[in-house]
Amino acid sequence: MALIVSVLEQQIKAAFEKQAAKQSEGDDPAQAVAEIAADLAAAIDAYIKSATVTSVVTGTSPAGPVTGTATSTTIA
């Protein structure tokens, strides 16, 4: 799948909205920062792993030149 910036943007916005909804006088700012960081890391990780990578490989063999294409949608 192609990288879709709007999906990442929505996940980032959701991370901030989640913390804004929880905001009260007794909330621990360090905890809020840690939760936003975890949510952003998860969103970025999912975004990067949603990429489709296609490579064209060329080379030579005893039979002559060879060309191949490899596509991967699994990024770990």
C-alpha positions in Angstrom: 0.0 0.0 0.0 1.2 3.5 -0.7 2.1 5.7 2.2 -0.9 7.9 2.9 0.0 11.1 4.8 -3.6 11.8 5.7 -3.8 8.5 7.7 -0.7 9.4 9.7 -2.0 13.0 10.2 -5.3 11.6 11.6 -3.5 9.3 14.0 -1.3 12.1 15.3 -4.3 14.3 15.7 -6.1 11.5 17.6 -3.1 11.2 20.0 -3.4 14.9 20.9 -7.2 14.8 21.1 -7.0 11.8 23.5 -4.8 13.8 25.9 -6.9 17.0 25.5 -10.0 15.1 26.5 -8.3 13.8 29.6 -7.0 17.2 30.6 -7.8 18.2 34.2 -6.0 20.1 37.0 -4.8 16.9 38.6 -3.3 15.3 35.5 0.4 14.6 35.5 2.0 16.4 32.6 4.9 13.9 32.4 2.4 11.0 32.0 0.5 12.9 29.3 3.8 13.5 27.4 4.7 9.8 27.7 1.3 8.7 26.4 1.5 11.1 23.4 5.0 9.9 22.6 3.8 6.3 22.7 0.8 7.0 20.5 3.0 9.0 18.0 5.6 6.2 17.9 2.8 3.6 17.2 1.3 5.8 14.5 4.7 6.4 12.8 5.6 2.7 13.1 2.3 1.7 11.4 2.7 4.3 8.7 6.2 3.2 7.8 5.2 -0.5 7.8 2.3 0.2 5.5 4.7 1.0 2.6 5.1 -1.1 -0.5 8.7 -1.3 -1.6 9.5 -2.3 -5.2 13.1 -2.8 -6.4 14.4 -3.5 -9.8 17.5 -5.7 -9.9 19.8 -6.0 -12.8 22.9 -8.2 -13.2 24.7 -10.6 -15.3 24.8 -14.4 -15.4 26.7 -16.9 -17.6 23.6 -16.9 -19.9 23.7 -13.1 -20.2 22.1 -10.0 -18.6 19.2 -10.6 -16.2 16.6 -8.2 -14.8 14.1 -8.8 -12.1 11.6 -7.0 -9.9 10.9 -7.6 -6.3 7.9 -6.2 -4.3 7.6 -6.4 -0.6 4.7 -5.2 1.6 6.1 -6.8 4.7 8.4 -4.5 6.6 9.4 -5.6 10.1 
